[in-house]
Amino acid sequence: ILHNRRTLILPLHEIVYLEKSLRKICFNCKSPEKYLDRAEVIKRESENRKLTVDTYGSFEDYRSHLTKHFCQTHRSYIVNLNYVRSLQGNSLILFSGEIIPISRNFKNAVSRQIEHVFF
């Protein structure tokens, strides 16, 4: 991905989920500090901001690079199913405790993909 005018290679097993807001995509990783400059890590921590690897674009730009373990749950989220602890109602609960919403439009597709990947 292109991050701060640098090209980064993020291993798929490091990506927990992608979150999109307008044209900004945040890659939420297990160890984001590996991919960010030290100064950026210090700045974000001092501002109490989450450490993410950010870029601009659309999910379509990255979908072809993701494996079957990645599932879109909402127009703003794509989740790595390897980090999902449980499915509760209209949400996925991650091992980290974070809650990822599942919209009505994606509910059936998420259920099918979970069955396909794990069963």
C-alpha positions, 0 to 999 in steps of 0.5 A: 500500500502507499503510505506517506509517499512510501510503498509498504508491503503488509503481510495478509496475516498481519491485517486484522481488518480494514476500515474505510471513511470516505476515501481513507482506508485504515489497515488495522494490523496486529503490529502496526508499529512495524510499518510506521515511522517511529516519529509517527508512532510517538505522535499518534500515541501522544494524541491517544490515536489508534495506530493504523496504516492509512492510505487513500483509495477504495476497497476495490483497489485491494479486494483482489489482493485479499484471500477468502479469509477476508469478508466485507461486513459493512460498506466501511469494513472488511474483516480477516475472519482469522481474528473473529472470536464470535458472531453475535447478532449483527456484529463480529467480536474480534479476539481483541474485544473490538466489535465490527458491525454487520449491515443488513445488506451483508448479513447473508454473505457474511454467514455464507463466507463464514460457513465456507471458510470454517465448515 
